[in-house]
Amino acid sequence: MYAIKFTKDGLEDVKRLPKNIKNALKADLRAKLQVDPEGCSMELTDTLTGLRSYHWREHRIVFKLVEMENLIVIWAVDERAAQSKENIYTRLQMIVDEGKTAEQILVTLRGFSQRSKS
């Protein structure tokens, strides 16, 4: 089973969701994504290669699978509407273009390691 952690942006996305949606999403992530992240998601292509997209109800969850750590790092959560699709991928593309993907994963992993040692 995989652990799930959020980047700062991913956590902000989840905080914006209504409480009932957050709770249902949390249950679904535990039941499906934590168990088989590759089997229930699609790998993104082109400049977003290495990230995966998981569709849940009307939402899209974009994450990075860090196999060596048994970790899922959620980068973004947004609605699956056409306009939202463009927004979420544009936002992720800016992170990639700025060269901050490794930095965000490192920050998330550091937080994961510090919490797991406590």
PyMOL commands that place a pseudoatom at each C-alpha (Angstrom):
pseudoatom trace, name=CA, resn=MET, resi=1, chain=A, elem=C, hetatm=0, pos=[0.000, 0.000, 0.000]
pseudoatom trace, name=CA, resn=TYR, resi=2, chain=A, elem=C, hetatm=0, pos=[1.194, 3.515, -0.834]
pseudoatom trace, name=CA, resn=ALA, resi=3, chain=A, elem=C, hetatm=0, pos=[1.250, 6.583, 1.401]
pseudoatom trace, name=CA, resn=ILE, resi=4, chain=A, elem=C, hetatm=0, pos=[-0.373, 9.730, 0.033]
pseudoatom trace, name=CA, resn=LYS, resi=5, chain=A, elem=C, hetatm=0, pos=[1.129, 13.184, 0.513]
pseudoatom trace, name=CA, resn=PHE, resi=6, chain=A, elem=C, hetatm=0, pos=[0.265, 16.534, -1.051]
pseudoatom trace, name=CA, resn=THR, resi=7, chain=A, elem=C, hetatm=0, pos=[2.399, 19.290, -2.479]
pseudoatom trace, name=CA, resn=LYS, resi=8, chain=A, elem=C, hetatm=0, pos=[1.523, 22.746, -1.178]
pseudoatom trace, name=CA, resn=ASP, resi=9, chain=A, elem=C, hetatm=0, pos=[-0.580, 23.422, -4.298]
pseudoatom trace, name=CA, resn=GLY, resi=10, chain=A, elem=C, hetatm=0, pos=[-2.315, 20.048, -4.105]
pseudoatom trace, name=CA, resn=LEU, resi=11, chain=A, elem=C, hetatm=0, pos=[-3.227, 20.625, -0.476]
pseudoatom trace, name=CA, resn=GLU, resi=12, chain=A, elem=C, hetatm=0, pos=[-4.614, 24.088, -1.271]
pseudoatom trace, name=CA, resn=ASP, resi=13, chain=A, elem=C, hetatm=0, pos=[-6.763, 22.538, -4.024]
pseudoatom trace, name=CA, resn=VAL, resi=14, chain=A, elem=C, hetatm=0, pos=[-8.219, 19.991, -1.603]
pseudoatom trace, name=CA, resn=LYS, resi=15, chain=A, elem=C, hetatm=0, pos=[-8.885, 22.620, 1.063]
pseudoatom trace, name=CA, resn=ARG, resi=16, chain=A, elem=C, hetatm=0, pos=[-11.091, 24.494, -1.428]
pseudoatom trace, name=CA, resn=LEU, resi=17, chain=A, elem=C, hetatm=0, pos=[-13.408, 21.492, -1.820]
pseudoatom trace, name=CA, resn=PRO, resi=18, chain=A, elem=C, hetatm=0, pos=[-16.634, 21.265, 0.195]
pseudoatom trace, name=CA, resn=LYS, resi=19, chain=A, elem=C, hetatm=0, pos=[-16.292, 19.056, 3.290]
pseudoatom trace, name=CA, resn=ASN, resi=20, chain=A, elem=C, hetatm=0, pos=[-18.548, 16.276, 1.978]
pseudoatom trace, name=CA, resn=ILE, resi=21, chain=A, elem=C, hetatm=0, pos=[-16.511, 16.087, -1.258]
pseudoatom trace, name=CA, resn=LYS, resi=22, chain=A, elem=C, hetatm=0, pos=[-13.220, 16.049, 0.700]
pseudoatom trace, name=CA, resn=ASN, resi=23, chain=A, elem=C, hetatm=0, pos=[-14.425, 13.161, 2.853]
pseudoatom trace, name=CA, resn=ALA, resi=24, chain=A, elem=C, hetatm=0, pos=[-15.666, 11.126, -0.105]
pseudoatom trace, name=CA, resn=LEU, resi=25, chain=A, elem=C, hetatm=0, pos=[-12.458, 11.830, -2.039]
pseudoatom trace, name=CA, resn=LYS, resi=26, chain=A, elem=C, hetatm=0, pos=[-10.341, 10.758, 0.938]
pseudoatom trace, name=CA, resn=ALA, resi=27, chain=A, elem=C, hetatm=0, pos=[-12.239, 7.456, 1.191]
pseudoatom trace, name=CA, resn=ASP, resi=28, chain=A, elem=C, hetatm=0, pos=[-11.888, 6.821, -2.547]
pseudoatom trace, name=CA, resn=LEU, resi=29, chain=A, elem=C, hetatm=0, pos=[-8.164, 7.628, -2.568]
pseudoatom trace, name=CA, resn=ARG, resi=30, chain=A, elem=C, hetatm=0, pos=[-7.654, 5.126, 0.251]
pseudoatom trace, name=CA, resn=ALA, resi=31, chain=A, elem=C, hetatm=0, pos=[-9.749, 2.431, -1.401]
pseudoatom trace, name=CA, resn=LYS, resi=32, chain=A, elem=C, hetatm=0, pos=[-8.398, 2.733, -4.944]
pseudoatom trace, name=CA, resn=LEU, resi=33, chain=A, elem=C, hetatm=0, pos=[-5.401, 5.011, -5.455]
pseudoatom trace, name=CA, resn=GLN, resi=34, chain=A, elem=C, hetatm=0, pos=[-3.411, 3.814, -2.434]
pseudoatom trace, name=CA, resn=VAL, resi=35, chain=A, elem=C, hetatm=0, pos=[-3.910, 0.196, -3.449]
pseudoatom trace, name=CA, resn=ASP, resi=36, chain=A, elem=C, hetatm=0, pos=[-3.263, 0.340, -7.212]
pseudoatom trace, name=CA, resn=PRO, resi=37, chain=A, elem=C, hetatm=0, pos=[-2.138, 3.795, -8.373]
pseudoatom trace, name=CA, resn=GLU, resi=38, chain=A, elem=C, hetatm=0, pos=[-1.019, 2.665, -11.821]
pseudoatom trace, name=CA, resn=GLY, resi=39, chain=A, elem=C, hetatm=0, pos=[-4.064, 0.515, -12.488]
pseudoatom trace, name=CA, resn=CYS, resi=40, chain=A, elem=C, hetatm=0, pos=[-6.606, 3.256, -11.806]
pseudoatom trace, name=CA, resn=SER, resi=41, chain=A, elem=C, hetatm=0, pos=[-4.837, 6.181, -13.490]
pseudoatom trace, name=CA, resn=MET, resi=42, chain=A, elem=C, hetatm=0, pos=[-3.372, 7.276, -16.802]
pseudoatom trace, name=CA, resn=GLU, resi=43, chain=A, elem=C, hetatm=0, pos=[0.170, 8.441, -17.401]
pseudoatom trace, name=CA, resn=LEU, resi=44, chain=A, elem=C, hetatm=0, pos=[0.406, 11.950, -18.796]
pseudoatom trace, name=CA, resn=THR, resi=45, chain=A, elem=C, hetatm=0, pos=[2.494, 12.592, -21.884]
pseudoatom trace, name=CA, resn=ASP, resi=46, chain=A, elem=C, hetatm=0, pos=[4.733, 15.169, -23.502]
pseudoatom trace, name=CA, resn=THR, resi=47, chain=A, elem=C, hetatm=0, pos=[6.168, 17.649, -21.026]
pseudoatom trace, name=CA, resn=LEU, resi=48, chain=A, elem=C, hetatm=0, pos=[4.066, 16.222, -18.166]
pseudoatom trace, name=CA, resn=THR, resi=49, chain=A, elem=C, hetatm=0, pos=[5.519, 12.720, -18.541]
pseudoatom trace, name=CA, resn=GLY, resi=50, chain=A, elem=C, hetatm=0, pos=[6.067, 11.194, -15.129]
pseudoatom trace, name=CA, resn=LEU, resi=51, chain=A, elem=C, hetatm=0, pos=[2.816, 12.565, -13.746]
pseudoatom trace, name=CA, resn=ARG, resi=52, chain=A, elem=C, hetatm=0, pos=[-0.398, 10.555, -13.689]
pseudoatom trace, name=CA, resn=SER, resi=53, chain=A, elem=C, hetatm=0, pos=[-4.070, 11.536, -13.816]
pseudoatom trace, name=CA, resn=TYR, resi=54, chain=A, elem=C, hetatm=0, pos=[-6.756, 9.833, -11.734]
pseudoatom trace, name=CA, resn=HIS, resi=55, chain=A, elem=C, hetatm=0, pos=[-10.389, 10.640, -12.477]
pseudoatom trace, name=CA, resn=TRP, resi=56, chain=A, elem=C, hetatm=0, pos=[-12.866, 10.572, -9.619]
pseudoatom trace, name=CA, resn=ARG, resi=57, chain=A, elem=C, hetatm=0, pos=[-16.463, 11.677, -10.119]
pseudoatom trace, name=CA, resn=GLU, resi=58, chain=A, elem=C, hetatm=0, pos=[-16.208, 15.185, -11.597]
pseudoatom trace, name=CA, resn=HIS, resi=59, chain=A, elem=C, hetatm=0, pos=[-12.626, 15.690, -10.436]
pseudoatom trace, name=CA, resn=ARG, resi=60, chain=A, elem=C, hetatm=0, pos=[-9.160, 15.133, -11.831]
pseudoatom trace, name=CA, resn=ILE, resi=61, chain=A, elem=C, hetatm=0, pos=[-6.311, 14.328, -9.456]
pseudoatom trace, name=CA, resn=VAL, resi=62, chain=A, elem=C, hetatm=0, pos=[-2.794, 14.714, -10.860]
pseudoatom trace, name=CA, resn=PHE, resi=63, chain=A, elem=C, hetatm=0, pos=[-0.027, 12.948, -8.975]
pseudoatom trace, name=CA, resn=LYS, resi=64, chain=A, elem=C, hetatm=0, pos=[3.531, 11.667, -9.126]
pseudoatom trace, name=CA, resn=LEU, resi=65, chain=A, elem=C, hetatm=0, pos=[4.219, 8.077, -8.146]
pseudoatom trace, name=CA, resn=VAL, resi=66, chain=A, elem=C, hetatm=0, pos=[7.484, 7.742, -6.215]
pseudoatom trace, name=CA, resn=GLU, resi=67, chain=A, elem=C, hetatm=0, pos=[8.001, 3.973, -6.282]
pseudoatom trace, name=CA, resn=MET, resi=68, chain=A, elem=C, hetatm=0, pos=[11.183, 3.936, -4.181]
pseudoatom trace, name=CA, resn=GLU, resi=69, chain=A, elem=C, hetatm=0, pos=[9.317, 5.546, -1.285]
pseudoatom trace, name=CA, resn=ASN, resi=70, chain=A, elem=C, hetatm=0, pos=[5.960, 3.785, -1.850]
pseudoatom trace, name=CA, resn=LEU, resi=71, chain=A, elem=C, hetatm=0, pos=[4.543, 7.281, -2.096]
pseudoatom trace, name=CA, resn=ILE, resi=72, chain=A, elem=C, hetatm=0, pos=[1.902, 9.107, -4.098]
pseudoatom trace, name=CA, resn=VAL, resi=73, chain=A, elem=C, hetatm=0, pos=[2.507, 12.869, -4.286]
pseudoatom trace, name=CA, resn=ILE, resi=74, chain=A, elem=C, hetatm=0, pos=[-0.670, 14.699, -5.264]
pseudoatom trace, name=CA, resn=TRP, resi=75, chain=A, elem=C, hetatm=0, pos=[0.123, 17.845, -7.237]
pseudoatom trace, name=CA, resn=ALA, resi=76, chain=A, elem=C, hetatm=0, pos=[-3.305, 19.144, -8.183]
pseudoatom trace, name=CA, resn=VAL, resi=77, chain=A, elem=C, hetatm=0, pos=[-7.024, 18.507, -7.773]
pseudoatom trace, name=CA, resn=ASP, resi=78, chain=A, elem=C, hetatm=0, pos=[-9.567, 20.202, -10.007]
pseudoatom trace, name=CA, resn=GLU, resi=79, chain=A, elem=C, hetatm=0, pos=[-12.867, 19.645, -11.771]
pseudoatom trace, name=CA, resn=ARG, resi=80, chain=A, elem=C, hetatm=0, pos=[-12.905, 17.621, -14.979]
pseudoatom trace, name=CA, resn=ALA, resi=81, chain=A, elem=C, hetatm=0, pos=[-14.706, 20.304, -17.009]
pseudoatom trace, name=CA, resn=ALA, resi=82, chain=A, elem=C, hetatm=0, pos=[-13.004, 21.306, -20.265]
pseudoatom trace, name=CA, resn=GLN, resi=83, chain=A, elem=C, hetatm=0, pos=[-11.968, 24.718, -18.913]
pseudoatom trace, name=CA, resn=SER, resi=84, chain=A, elem=C, hetatm=0, pos=[-10.644, 23.155, -15.698]
pseudoatom trace, name=CA, resn=LYS, resi=85, chain=A, elem=C, hetatm=0, pos=[-8.642, 20.624, -17.713]
pseudoatom trace, name=CA, resn=GLU, resi=86, chain=A, elem=C, hetatm=0, pos=[-6.861, 23.447, -19.477]
pseudoatom trace, name=CA, resn=ASN, resi=87, chain=A, elem=C, hetatm=0, pos=[-6.319, 25.277, -16.168]
pseudoatom trace, name=CA, resn=ILE, resi=88, chain=A, elem=C, hetatm=0, pos=[-4.887, 22.310, -14.261]
pseudoatom trace, name=CA, resn=TYR, resi=89, chain=A, elem=C, hetatm=0, pos=[-2.475, 21.297, -17.016]
pseudoatom trace, name=CA, resn=THR, resi=90, chain=A, elem=C, hetatm=0, pos=[-1.429, 24.907, -17.653]
pseudoatom trace, name=CA, resn=ARG, resi=91, chain=A, elem=C, hetatm=0, pos=[-0.676, 25.305, -13.943]
pseudoatom trace, name=CA, resn=LEU, resi=92, chain=A, elem=C, hetatm=0, pos=[1.349, 22.074, -13.896]
pseudoatom trace, name=CA, resn=GLN, resi=93, chain=A, elem=C, hetatm=0, pos=[3.166, 23.071, -17.068]
pseudoatom trace, name=CA, resn=MET, resi=94, chain=A, elem=C, hetatm=0, pos=[4.293, 26.294, -15.368]
pseudoatom trace, name=CA, resn=ILE, resi=95, chain=A, elem=C, hetatm=0, pos=[5.794, 24.246, -12.505]
pseudoatom trace, name=CA, resn=VAL, resi=96, chain=A, elem=C, hetatm=0, pos=[7.616, 22.058, -15.030]
pseudoatom trace, name=CA, resn=ASP, resi=97, chain=A, elem=C, hetatm=0, pos=[8.802, 25.065, -17.062]
pseudoatom trace, name=CA, resn=GLU, resi=98, chain=A, elem=C, hetatm=0, pos=[10.154, 26.753, -13.932]
pseudoatom trace, name=CA, resn=GLY, resi=99, chain=A, elem=C, hetatm=0, pos=[12.090, 23.590, -13.103]
pseudoatom trace, name=CA, resn=LYS, resi=100, chain=A, elem=C, hetatm=0, pos=[10.362, 23.216, -9.752]
pseudoatom trace, name=CA, resn=THR, resi=101, chain=A, elem=C, hetatm=0, pos=[9.140, 19.625, -10.050]
pseudoatom trace, name=CA, resn=ALA, resi=102, chain=A, elem=C, hetatm=0, pos=[12.136, 18.109, -8.279]
pseudoatom trace, name=CA, resn=GLU, resi=103, chain=A, elem=C, hetatm=0, pos=[12.020, 20.832, -5.626]
pseudoatom trace, name=CA, resn=GLN, resi=104, chain=A, elem=C, hetatm=0, pos=[8.352, 20.178, -4.846]
pseudoatom trace, name=CA, resn=ILE, resi=105, chain=A, elem=C, hetatm=0, pos=[8.898, 16.431, -4.626]
pseudoatom trace, name=CA, resn=LEU, resi=106, chain=A, elem=C, hetatm=0, pos=[11.903, 16.963, -2.352]
pseudoatom trace, name=CA, resn=VAL, resi=107, chain=A, elem=C, hetatm=0, pos=[9.946, 19.248, -0.022]
pseudoatom trace, name=CA, resn=THR, resi=108, chain=A, elem=C, hetatm=0, pos=[7.132, 16.712, 0.105]
pseudoatom trace, name=CA, resn=LEU, resi=109, chain=A, elem=C, hetatm=0, pos=[9.541, 13.837, 0.743]
pseudoatom trace, name=CA, resn=ARG, resi=110, chain=A, elem=C, hetatm=0, pos=[11.309, 15.759, 3.499]
pseudoatom trace, name=CA, resn=GLY, resi=111, chain=A, elem=C, hetatm=0, pos=[7.994, 16.360, 5.206]
pseudoatom trace, name=CA, resn=PHE, resi=112, chain=A, elem=C, hetatm=0, pos=[7.113, 12.698, 4.743]
pseudoatom trace, name=CA, resn=SER, resi=113, chain=A, elem=C, hetatm=0, pos=[10.438, 11.521, 6.189]
pseudoatom trace, name=CA, resn=GLN, resi=114, chain=A, elem=C, hetatm=0, pos=[10.295, 13.899, 9.152]
pseudoatom trace, name=CA, resn=ARG, resi=115, chain=A, elem=C, hetatm=0, pos=[6.758, 12.864, 10.059]
pseudoatom trace, name=CA, resn=SER, resi=116, chain=A, elem=C, hetatm=0, pos=[7.420, 9.166, 9.664]
pseudoatom trace, name=CA, resn=LYS, resi=117, chain=A, elem=C, hetatm=0, pos=[10.433, 9.328, 12.033]
pseudoatom trace, name=CA, resn=SER, resi=118, chain=A, elem=C, hetatm=0, pos=[8.384, 10.965, 14.788]
for i in range(1, 118): cmd.bond("trace and resi %d" % i, "trace and resi %d" % (i + 1))
show_as sticks, trace
zoom trace
